[in-house]
Amino acid sequence: MSRDESIDPDSPFSPTDSPHETIETYYETLRRGEPLTPFFSEDPQAVKLGIEETLVGYADIADGLSSQTDRTSEWTVESNSLRVTERDAFAWFHDEVRLSWHDDPTGTDESYDTRWTGTLEYREPVDRWQFVSLHVSVPVDRGKPETERSDADVLFGSEGEHEHGGC
């Protein structure tokens, strides 16, 4: 089977996507409110840390992303400094991303300045780059108003720590 034949025609991926293009396509897919699970490795050790959750293993990641897609809309994703390094079948990245979305059940709008880091692996079985780890964090001093911080935020805030959560 050729590389082109192994790609689902409904997939958001192109068979020539680089890790950088894969990350940009993830951002665009998030903006459109489309399913994000194809971007993650079906590995039981894959991990996704977001603004409000920790998801370990593909099953948890798929459930978390499905729930996020079902309850949110009107995403804004503004990448400010995407840097990607690729070595053989692995790539890692960091970015500063302005995120905004509408939480449909509560009717509220959320907005954060976030930091993203992650690792992608080129997965032969699916013939594309996929996340094996993704970490989205919010600096305590820039993420939420002081009145909305948890005890952990206050405890670790003076040390420059950050919250973990979801995107």
Backbone bond lengths (Angstrom), bond angles and torsions (degrees), N, CA, C in turn:
res aa  C-N    CA-C-N  psi(-1)  N-CA   C-N-CA  omega(-1)  CA-C   N-CA-C  phi
1 M - - - 1.459 - - 1.528 107.78 -
2 S 1.315 116.70 134.98 1.462 119.66 178.78 1.522 109.66 -77.26
3 R 1.314 115.19 163.67 1.468 120.88 178.42 1.521 110.73 -56.58
4 D 1.344 118.38 -42.65 1.461 122.00 -179.36 1.525 112.46 -64.90
5 E 1.339 117.87 -35.54 1.456 120.58 -178.30 1.521 112.78 -72.70
6 S 1.333 117.99 -21.16 1.461 120.52 -176.91 1.524 112.96 -81.55
7 I 1.312 118.22 -7.33 1.458 121.97 -177.92 1.521 109.91 -95.72
8 D 1.311 115.87 129.57 1.459 122.59 175.56 1.524 108.64 -62.70
9 P 1.340 118.75 129.21 1.468 120.17 -178.65 1.528 113.68 -63.15
10 D 1.344 118.35 -20.06 1.455 121.76 177.72 1.522 112.89 -92.43
11 S 1.322 116.15 0.57 1.462 121.43 -178.53 1.524 110.63 -71.85
12 P 1.353 117.14 147.71 1.462 119.79 175.98 1.526 112.38 -74.74
13 F 1.334 117.49 -4.50 1.453 121.94 -174.78 1.517 112.33 -93.83
14 S 1.292 114.65 149.51 1.456 122.40 168.64 1.520 106.37 -104.13
15 P 1.332 118.81 145.22 1.460 119.44 -179.50 1.526 113.60 -64.62
16 T 1.302 118.02 -11.29 1.467 120.89 179.83 1.521 112.70 -105.27
17 D 1.326 118.17 7.79 1.462 120.80 -178.68 1.523 111.96 -59.22
18 S 1.303 115.65 133.56 1.460 122.51 172.11 1.529 107.44 -87.66
19 P 1.340 118.42 171.62 1.463 118.73 174.31 1.538 111.87 -56.86
20 H 1.325 117.48 -41.72 1.473 121.54 178.87 1.522 110.13 -59.60
21 E 1.327 117.10 -47.08 1.470 120.89 179.47 1.530 111.18 -65.18
22 T 1.314 117.11 -35.36 1.467 120.69 178.38 1.528 110.42 -63.00
23 I 1.326 117.28 -43.77 1.467 121.21 178.76 1.528 110.34 -64.27
24 E 1.329 116.93 -44.59 1.467 119.71 178.39 1.527 111.21 -63.04
25 T 1.326 117.17 -36.85 1.465 120.63 177.31 1.527 110.31 -67.78
26 Y 1.327 117.70 -35.96 1.472 121.29 175.00 1.530 109.33 -59.82
27 Y 1.334 117.09 -47.83 1.466 120.74 179.09 1.531 110.36 -57.86
28 E 1.326 117.13 -45.47 1.467 120.81 -178.83 1.536 110.99 -65.78
29 T 1.309 117.56 -39.20 1.467 121.77 178.50 1.529 110.17 -65.15
30 L 1.322 117.43 -38.89 1.467 122.06 175.58 1.531 109.82 -62.13
31 R 1.339 116.84 -45.36 1.480 120.53 178.28 1.526 111.73 -57.40
32 R 1.318 116.48 -39.78 1.464 121.16 -176.68 1.527 113.04 -80.34
33 G 1.335 117.26 -8.32 1.462 120.48 -179.92 1.517 113.07 72.46
34 E 1.320 116.50 27.32 1.458 121.10 -179.45 1.528 110.08 -94.99
35 P 1.332 117.77 163.97 1.469 120.91 -178.27 1.532 112.65 -58.15
36 L 1.337 115.36 136.47 1.456 122.29 -177.50 1.532 113.27 -104.49
37 T 1.327 117.71 -8.86 1.463 119.88 -175.63 1.528 114.10 -60.51
38 P 1.341 121.64 -31.26 1.469 118.72 179.60 1.532 113.60 -62.09
39 F 1.319 117.30 -15.38 1.458 120.83 -179.51 1.525 112.57 -80.90
40 F 1.332 117.88 -10.29 1.456 121.86 -175.08 1.526 111.21 -108.51
41 S 1.318 114.29 143.08 1.458 121.45 175.28 1.525 109.15 -66.19
42 E 1.322 116.57 140.92 1.466 120.78 177.98 1.525 110.47 -81.51
43 D 1.290 116.22 36.57 1.459 123.86 -177.85 1.527 109.56 -89.05
44 P 1.339 118.63 134.63 1.463 120.48 178.56 1.529 112.94 -66.99
45 Q 1.333 117.75 -13.06 1.464 121.49 178.55 1.528 112.83 -100.06
46 A 1.332 118.30 -0.22 1.471 120.73 177.28 1.526 108.41 -61.92
47 V 1.332 116.33 150.43 1.464 119.98 -178.13 1.527 109.97 -140.11
48 K 1.327 114.74 142.62 1.461 121.67 175.79 1.527 107.31 -135.38
49 L 1.312 115.51 118.17 1.458 121.61 175.42 1.517 106.92 -108.46
50 G 1.313 116.52 124.43 1.444 120.84 -178.80 1.519 111.06 -119.08
51 I 1.306 116.71 -170.87 1.461 121.82 -177.27 1.524 111.14 -63.31
52 E 1.330 117.98 -32.88 1.457 119.73 -176.25 1.518 114.54 -129.32
53 E 1.356 119.51 10.58 1.456 118.86 -179.04 1.515 112.30 -153.55
54 T 1.326 113.47 161.92 1.455 122.90 171.80 1.520 106.44 -123.63
55 L 1.322 116.52 120.66 1.460 121.50 -177.91 1.523 108.14 -120.24
56 V 1.329 116.48 124.73 1.457 121.48 -178.53 1.519 108.82 -121.85
57 G 1.319 116.23 126.41 1.460 122.68 -178.50 1.516 110.92 91.15
58 Y 1.312 115.34 147.98 1.460 120.01 -176.47 1.531 112.84 -57.56
59 A 1.331 117.77 -40.85 1.469 119.81 -178.17 1.522 111.28 -59.94
60 D 1.334 117.81 -44.80 1.470 120.87 177.99 1.521 111.34 -66.21
61 I 1.332 116.20 -40.90 1.467 120.23 178.96 1.525 109.77 -62.05
62 A 1.331 116.94 -46.64 1.472 120.55 -179.86 1.527 111.24 -60.93
63 D 1.339 117.07 -43.72 1.477 120.41 178.61 1.526 110.65 -63.31
64 G 1.337 117.44 -45.71 1.460 121.54 -179.08 1.520 112.37 -62.95
65 L 1.323 116.73 -43.94 1.466 119.97 -179.99 1.524 111.55 -68.84
66 S 1.322 117.34 -37.20 1.462 120.76 177.44 1.520 110.57 -62.65
67 S 1.330 116.59 -44.44 1.458 121.20 177.52 1.528 110.79 -62.27
68 Q 1.337 116.80 -43.55 1.470 120.83 178.95 1.524 110.83 -60.51
69 T 1.328 117.16 -45.03 1.464 121.46 -179.41 1.520 110.51 -63.48
70 D 1.345 116.74 -39.13 1.466 121.08 -178.29 1.524 113.08 -69.33
71 R 1.335 118.27 -29.78 1.471 119.95 -172.09 1.528 114.44 -107.34
72 T 1.330 118.03 0.59 1.466 120.02 -177.91 1.519 111.44 -128.06
73 S 1.332 115.11 160.03 1.464 121.09 178.27 1.531 108.68 -156.98
74 E 1.315 115.87 176.86 1.468 123.29 174.64 1.527 112.71 55.44
75 W 1.323 116.00 48.25 1.460 121.27 -178.95 1.526 112.05 -73.36
76 T 1.309 115.28 137.71 1.463 123.66 167.45 1.512 106.05 -118.21
77 V 1.320 116.57 128.03 1.462 122.66 179.80 1.525 106.43 -131.50
78 E 1.334 116.06 108.41 1.470 120.99 -177.47 1.523 109.28 -116.07
79 S 1.336 115.56 102.40 1.459 121.85 178.40 1.520 109.13 -76.79
80 N 1.347 116.19 132.60 1.456 120.11 -176.86 1.520 115.00 -112.93
81 S 1.329 117.94 -21.83 1.468 117.56 -176.00 1.525 112.00 -159.51
82 L 1.319 117.00 50.51 1.459 120.79 -178.05 1.525 110.70 -63.99
83 R 1.334 115.22 124.20 1.464 123.02 176.05 1.518 107.62 -128.04
84 V 1.332 116.71 127.23 1.460 122.11 -176.95 1.520 109.25 -127.51
85 T 1.323 115.85 135.86 1.466 122.33 174.52 1.519 107.35 -120.38
86 E 1.329 116.34 131.81 1.461 121.69 -178.63 1.521 109.57 -119.60
87 R 1.336 115.70 133.38 1.459 122.88 175.74 1.523 107.93 -137.59
88 D 1.312 116.82 111.05 1.463 122.20 178.94 1.526 109.74 53.66
89 A 1.337 117.25 -118.25 1.463 120.98 -176.15 1.525 113.21 -95.50
90 F 1.357 117.23 12.43 1.460 120.87 -179.78 1.519 110.69 -127.62
91 A 1.329 115.52 151.06 1.461 121.88 175.02 1.517 107.64 -146.29
92 W 1.323 115.83 149.28 1.457 120.25 175.39 1.518 107.62 -133.90
93 F 1.330 115.00 157.68 1.463 118.66 -175.11 1.513 111.04 -150.02
94 H 1.322 113.47 165.20 1.459 121.54 168.42 1.516 107.56 -145.60
95 D 1.328 115.27 154.47 1.461 121.34 -178.65 1.521 108.64 -160.55
96 E 1.295 115.69 155.92 1.458 122.69 168.11 1.521 105.70 -110.69
97 V 1.325 115.93 124.82 1.459 121.04 -170.84 1.523 109.55 -131.48
98 R 1.308 116.13 129.23 1.462 122.27 172.03 1.517 106.58 -86.84
99 L 1.348 116.82 118.99 1.464 122.48 -179.34 1.518 110.05 -115.13
100 S 1.319 115.91 136.24 1.463 122.45 172.85 1.520 107.17 -141.98
101 W 1.348 116.19 144.61 1.450 121.08 176.64 1.512 109.49 -158.88
102 H 1.325 114.33 165.33 1.457 122.22 176.19 1.522 107.90 -103.89
103 D 1.332 116.85 127.30 1.460 122.59 175.77 1.527 106.37 -89.21
104 D 1.326 116.17 105.85 1.464 120.84 -173.13 1.525 114.42 -61.91
105 P 1.341 120.27 -45.48 1.474 118.95 -178.04 1.533 113.71 -63.32
106 T 1.337 117.03 -36.02 1.468 118.86 -177.63 1.525 112.62 -94.44
107 G 1.334 116.44 -15.98 1.461 119.81 -178.27 1.522 113.43 75.01
108 T 1.327 117.62 14.97 1.464 120.92 -177.98 1.526 111.38 -102.61
109 D 1.317 114.64 156.54 1.457 121.44 174.94 1.526 108.34 -104.62
110 E 1.318 116.27 137.84 1.457 123.18 178.89 1.518 108.46 -116.47
111 S 1.332 116.56 147.89 1.461 120.92 178.89 1.524 108.75 -153.09
112 Y 1.323 116.65 131.59 1.455 121.95 -177.70 1.523 111.36 -143.57
113 D 1.313 116.00 147.08 1.451 122.38 164.68 1.521 104.82 -90.80
114 T 1.326 117.80 118.06 1.456 121.14 -173.01 1.520 111.97 -119.52
115 R 1.337 114.35 161.30 1.462 122.37 173.58 1.520 106.58 -117.70
116 W 1.323 116.12 133.24 1.456 121.61 -179.02 1.526 109.30 -119.18
117 T 1.322 116.13 136.99 1.454 122.52 168.65 1.516 106.81 -139.06
118 G 1.319 115.94 152.40 1.452 118.10 178.95 1.503 112.52 -172.53
119 T 1.330 113.23 171.17 1.456 122.52 178.47 1.519 108.33 -128.17
120 L 1.325 115.48 134.27 1.453 121.50 175.03 1.520 108.50 -116.79
121 E 1.323 115.64 150.01 1.452 121.48 175.99 1.521 107.74 -126.75
122 Y 1.331 116.00 138.78 1.457 118.74 174.18 1.516 107.23 -76.80
123 R 1.327 116.85 116.48 1.462 122.53 -174.56 1.526 109.56 -101.10
124 E 1.327 116.71 108.65 1.462 122.38 -179.79 1.528 113.09 -56.48
125 P 1.347 118.68 -43.66 1.476 117.15 -176.54 1.529 113.74 -59.33
126 V 1.322 117.27 -31.06 1.468 120.19 -179.49 1.520 111.88 -108.42
127 D 1.339 117.18 -3.05 1.455 123.55 173.78 1.528 112.77 58.66
128 R 1.344 115.92 45.85 1.464 120.07 177.83 1.523 110.18 -164.67
129 W 1.318 114.64 168.94 1.460 122.57 175.41 1.515 109.00 -80.30
130 Q 1.355 116.38 137.96 1.464 121.15 177.08 1.525 109.45 -139.96
131 F 1.328 115.05 150.63 1.454 120.55 175.66 1.527 109.71 -68.69
132 V 1.327 116.26 133.51 1.463 121.65 166.55 1.520 108.82 -107.89
133 S 1.337 116.06 -18.09 1.464 120.80 170.71 1.521 108.57 -151.16
134 L 1.320 114.72 143.36 1.460 122.04 175.55 1.517 106.89 -145.25
135 H 1.319 116.06 128.25 1.461 121.91 -178.95 1.525 108.18 -128.74
136 V 1.316 115.71 118.68 1.462 122.71 176.38 1.523 106.41 -115.14
137 S 1.337 116.53 123.78 1.457 119.68 -179.09 1.518 110.64 -130.95
138 V 1.317 113.57 162.30 1.457 122.23 178.74 1.523 107.57 -123.38
139 P 1.327 118.14 122.00 1.462 118.59 175.59 1.524 109.57 -60.59
140 V 1.325 117.23 136.47 1.467 121.36 -177.50 1.520 110.66 -57.36
141 D 1.309 117.03 -43.77 1.462 119.06 -175.11 1.529 113.61 -73.84
142 R 1.341 118.47 -13.86 1.459 120.29 -179.60 1.514 113.58 -119.28
143 G 1.345 117.68 -13.19 1.451 120.34 -171.10 1.513 115.20 -79.94
144 K 1.343 116.41 -54.49 1.457 120.49 -174.82 1.518 109.36 -131.00
145 P 1.317 116.26 153.71 1.462 118.57 172.53 1.528 109.86 -60.23
146 E 1.322 117.34 150.52 1.462 122.40 -177.29 1.526 111.87 -55.48
147 T 1.325 117.81 -35.05 1.460 120.95 -178.05 1.529 112.20 -67.57
148 E 1.348 118.52 -18.06 1.458 121.93 -179.20 1.517 112.76 -100.89
149 R 1.323 119.05 1.89 1.457 121.82 -178.15 1.524 111.12 -78.86
150 S 1.318 115.42 147.44 1.459 120.81 176.89 1.527 109.70 -83.41
151 D 1.336 116.59 171.05 1.459 120.80 176.35 1.520 110.83 -58.26
152 A 1.347 117.42 -37.31 1.464 120.93 179.27 1.528 110.31 -64.67
153 D 1.342 117.41 -39.10 1.458 120.64 177.93 1.520 110.36 -59.44
154 V 1.324 115.43 -46.35 1.458 120.55 -178.08 1.525 109.81 -66.97
155 L 1.337 117.00 -43.07 1.454 121.61 -178.97 1.524 111.38 -60.67
156 F 1.332 117.43 -45.19 1.457 120.86 -175.51 1.519 113.40 -95.45
157 G 1.313 117.98 -9.80 1.461 121.44 -175.63 1.511 114.03 -58.16
158 S 1.311 118.13 -38.43 1.456 120.56 -178.61 1.511 112.32 -70.38
159 E 1.339 117.03 -17.10 1.454 121.40 178.32 1.520 111.85 -93.44
160 G 1.338 117.47 3.01 1.449 120.58 179.65 1.532 113.45 79.38
161 E 1.316 118.06 16.42 1.452 121.14 179.38 1.517 109.48 -73.20
162 H 1.323 116.15 175.51 1.452 121.15 -177.18 1.514 109.64 -140.06
163 E 1.318 114.53 166.76 1.449 121.88 176.24 1.512 109.17 -88.63
164 H 1.318 115.44 154.92 1.449 121.40 172.78 1.517 107.62 -106.56
165 G 1.324 118.85 150.78 1.440 120.67 178.00 1.519 114.14 -172.99
166 G 1.407 122.75 -151.32 1.468 124.63 -166.09 1.503 120.62 -122.97
167 C 1.333 117.61 138.94 1.461 126.00 171.44 1.476 111.75 -159.08
